[in-house]
């Protein structure tokens, strides 16, 4: 890329943002927020898709594909390599989403 002022500004912002998340507590809090947002997303999707009752199969297939793609991205790397924050938060979003769907299934079964 060319060395423009805008490019330099975006690089500086990205560098400071990544350095800000090097703190373990900030990283942990972002991962917890990602898990809880996945939990909320699972509840919202199950209520809205179940309420309509028209696109249940399509929505379920789409969610399975997204979950499998996320698992493929997360588990394709070696276990001992350091993962990026984005990949970790995406995986915890998937875990929260799946956990939420399991709890909704238990609620429906009781």
N, C-alpha and C positions, 0 to 999 in steps of 0.2 A: 504494500500500500504506500501511497505517497505520505510524506511527512508534513501534513497540514496542521493548522492549529486545532481544528476540530478533532482530528485523529489523535493528536497529543492529549487533548482534554479528555477524550473518551478512554484512552489508555491510562491516564492518571486516575480517573474515577474508578475504573475497573481494578487497578492495583490497590488503591486505598480500600475499596470495598472488600477485596479478597483478604487484605491484611486485617481488616476489622473482624472478619470471621475466623481468624486464626486463634483467637481466644477460645479456649475450650468451653467456657460457660455460654458464650454467645452461640457457638456451634451447637451445643446441646439444646439450648432453648429454641433455636431454629428447627432442629430435628423434632423436638416435641411438638412445636406448632404445626409442623408438616404432618405428623401422625394424627393430631387432633383435627386438622383440616380434612384429612382423608376419612376420618370417622364421620365428620359432618357431611362430607360429600356422599359417602355411602348411604347415610340416612336420607339425604335429600333425593338421591337417585332412586332409591327403593320406594320412597313415598310417591314421587311424581310418576315414575314408570308404572307402579302398581295401581295408581288411581285411574289412569287412562285405560289400561288394559288392552290397548290396541297394538302397541309396538313392543310388547314384553320380550318376544323372542329376538327381535332385532337389537334391542338395547342390551340384552344379556349377551348376545354374541359379540357385540362391539366392546363391552366391558371385559369379556374374557380375552379378546385380542389385545386390548390395551394392557391388561394385567400380564399377559404372556410376553409382550414386547418389553415391558418394564423389567420383568424377571430375566429376560435374555440380556438386557443391557447390564443389569447389576451382577449377574452370575457369570458373565462371559470373561470378566477380568480374573486375574489370579487372586487367591484369597489373601496373599501377603502384600500385594501392592496397595498403596494408599489410594483410596477412592476419593473422588471429588465430592464437594459438598452437595452439588446438584444431584449427583447420582444417589448419594445417601438419602437426601430428602425425598427424592422420587420413590425410592424403595420404601421409606417409611410412610409415605402417602399411600402407596399400594397396600401396605400392611394394615394401616388404619381403615382403608376402604374395605378390605376383605374381612377384617374383624367386625366391622359394622354390619356387613351383609350376613355374617354368621349370627350375630345377635338378633337381627331382624328375623332370620329363619327360626331361631328359638322362640321368639315372641309369637310368631305365627303358629308354631307347633304346639304351644301350650294352651 
